[in-house]
Amino acid sequence: MMAALAPSHQIFLAFDFGTRRIGVASGTRLLGSAEPRGTLKSGDFDAIAALVKTWQPDALVIGVPRHPDGAPHEMTAKAQNFGRRLAGRHHLPVFEVDERYTSVEAEAEGAHDVDAAAAALILEQFFREHP
């Protein structure tokens, strides 16, 4: 599902997918940084559509969880399915990022909203991997 990263892709929304909650962050490629934007109830595609309308991103980034050894598990497929749904609904490129330990890192940093902070970490990792 990885899309090609075009130079015109500058504004991004990122999602830390979960079965109960989805953390959201936004960021720009120019600055290479991301800001947590809150948490949505999982499956609230109307709220996601409102965010897409507000932010008008060039592309979306989703965190895809894996086992510590990199092997996929049940949540890997669910996150990838979420990404496919986003691509189909919003007709935007969707990029996947290995999101192992982002929630743990957000908690360790003392984040008030761990899911949104994890989404910001996912987006910042994407920026590091795709300068």
N, C-alpha and C positions, 0 to 999 in steps of 0.2 A: 504494500500500500504506500510505500515511500514515494512521495512526489519529488520532482526535480526542484531544487532551490534556485529560483531565478533572482537576479540582482534587484528586480522590482519588488521582491517580497521584503517589506520593511516593517510592517505592523503585524504582530502576532497575538493570538489568544492561546493560552495553554490550559490544559485540563488534567487534573489528577483524578482519574476515574476510580470510583468505588461503587459498590452495590447499594449503598445508602446515601452517600454524599459524593459530590464532585467539586473539588477545589478548582478555582479559576484564577488565572493571572494574565496580565497583559504586559507587553514589552515591545521595544523597538530594536531592530537589528543595529541601527546606527549607534545607540548607546550600549547595546549588549547587556542590558539589565532588564529585570522584570519586577513588577509590583503585584502583590496579592490583591485580588479583587473580590474575595468572598467565596462562600460555599453555597452550592445549590443542592436541592434534593435530587438524587439520582433519577434520571428519566424525565426531568423537567426540560423538555426540548423547547417549550415556549420561552422559558427564561434564557436559555442559550441563544435562541433566535433574537431576543431583545438585546443581548450582549453583542452579538454579531452586528446587529443594526447600529448600535451605539458606537462600537469601536471600529467598524468597517475594516477588519483585518485583511491582510493579503493572504494569510495562511493560518492554519491551526496546528497546534502541537499537542500530542497526547502522550502521557506517560504510560508505558507498557511494563507491567511488573513481570518479573521472572524469579526463579529460584536463585539462590546465591551462586550456583554453578552456571547460570545462564540458561538453564533448561526452562521451557515454557511450563505453565501450569494452568489451572482452570481460569484464573483471573486474567491471564495473558490473552486468551481467546475472547473473553468478555470485553476487555479494553480495546482489542483490535476491532471487534464488532461495533463498539461505540464509535470508533474512528471512522469506520465505513459508513455508519449512519450520519455522522456529521458531514462527511464528504458528499453524500447523496442529498442531504437536505440543503446544504449551503453552497455547493458547487465551488468549494475552495480546496486547495491542496492541503492534505493532512500529513504531517510528519510524525513519526514515532520516535520516542526516546526511551531508552532503558531507564526505568525509574526506581531501580532497587535502592532502598535505604533513604529515599527522599523524605518520607514521613518521619523516620527516625532522626534524620538530620534536622528537620524543622522543629521537632520536639526538643532536641538537644540545644537548639538555638533559642528556646523559650517562646516560640511562636504562639500567639493567642489563638489564631485560626490555623491549625496544623495543615488542613487540607489545602487552603489557599496558599500558604507558605510553601508547601510541597510543589504546588503547580508553578510557583515562581522559580523554585530550584530546578524544576524540569525544563522550564523555558531558558534559564540561564545556562544549563548544561547544553541545550540545543545550540545556543549562540556560540558556546565554546567549540562545539563539534563542527559548526558550519559558519566560520568567520566571514 
